[in-house]
Amino acid sequence: MKKIVFLCIALSCTSLFSQSKENQEETDYKLGSKDQVDNQLAQDKTSFFEFDFMKSYFDSKNKLKGKSGFDFGVDYSSVYFGATESLGDKNTGAGMVRLYGSWELVNRGSKNSGAFVYKVEHRHKYTDITPKNFGFEIGYVGMQVPAFNEDGFRMTNFYWRQRLLDGKLSFVAGLLDATDYVDVYAYASPWTGFMNFQFSTGSQSVYIPNDAALGAAVAMYITDNIYGIASISDAGSDPTKPWDNFNSFFANGNYFKSLEFGYTTGKDRFFLDNIHLTFWHSDGTPVTASLPGWGIAFSATHYFKNGIHPFLRGGYAKDGGTLLQKSLVGGFAYQTTKQGSLLGVSLGWGEVNETSFGPDLDNQITAEVFYKINFSNRFAISPDVQYLINPALNPTTSSIFIAGVRGRIAL
């Protein structure tokens, strides 16, 4: 625990994003997750705590975007966890640096713009065990912020994004990240939301392909309130060897497909008031040793004027290499300051996928509370605590307590 306290202090120069109460309801997000590059760049703006000594740098970025349509961002993120019980190591930590951006080359500044989007990263561990694998290390079927691993240099995005029909339709094709468009909701981001993957994309009951998966996705507002998203991508991509994914897509023929229909009260409330169903199918792949499978996920959120934002999510999977075959989670988030500091509380139940881990394992109960101290949209830290009941792979203990901290600085 001393290491956790020390890291909380050390990460006082790191940050995570959140919107403020004042502007949250007015943000017109494009269809896609908050981590989608265009949305991420829109979020990384200075506020409450300014980097005055870097004002010329930010001004030059704005001028470059205005003249050429080229926008970019750089960030560094860190995470650390400690557990009370484990089959092995009780501590884990990792970090990553990312360079991401978009270059608007067609119809710049219009609703029907087209842009080249990219994101490259270096992911590295601080300890022997990475946060991605920490759950299994302590005997829990689940992941902690799986983006924090030891991939080294890798690619996440390299694709073309085109908007049509006055922005009502968006099309992307290239090397994609499925979490940008599959079962998205406000607190799925490993940089801004919950850290336990059960409270993220798919509630651990959806097979998620690796990043840099060659494929295509299309999203469209069918009416002002009803939207649909469809995708197909390589089920066995390798983000550390992105160009090999072209051969993998056409030669192996193992695909991940998804179809989602949703309702929102308005485009500017896409993450606030949202109900959707996501259907998915995977052909399986030897790359991740996953079997063919299919499933359905659901999500419902509603934002109240007092800042409370409850959600109910879950899913069912038939094989497919998922961690859970049944999942149900509920909770809420509450923005505690005008600068966007955020309290998140969630509770989840999960039935372990028996084709992935074997039969007769205990159902798991997971609780998580985090508080994101948002000094600005570029500067914050997030202490986090979790309580895991009946960790399915650790028969010697009935519960495990986890404490950690996460941070990010964006330039």
Protein Blocks (a to p, Z undefined) as FASTA:
>chain_A
ZZmmmmmmmmmmgccddddfklmmmpccdeddfklmklmmmmmccdfbacfklmmmmmmm
mmmmmmnopacdddddddddddfbdfbbfbdcdddddddddddfbhghiakbccdddddd
ddddfbfbdfklmmmmnopacdehkllccebpadfbdcddddeehhlaccdedjddfklm
gopafklpfklmcfblklmghklpaccddehiacddddddfblmbccddddddfkbcfkl
mmlmmmmmmmnopacddddddddfbfklmmmmccdddddddebjaklopacddddddddd
dddfkopacdddddddeehiiabfbdcdddddddfbfnopacddddddddddfklnoghi
acdddddddddddfbfkbccdddddddehifklmkbcbdcdddddddddZZ
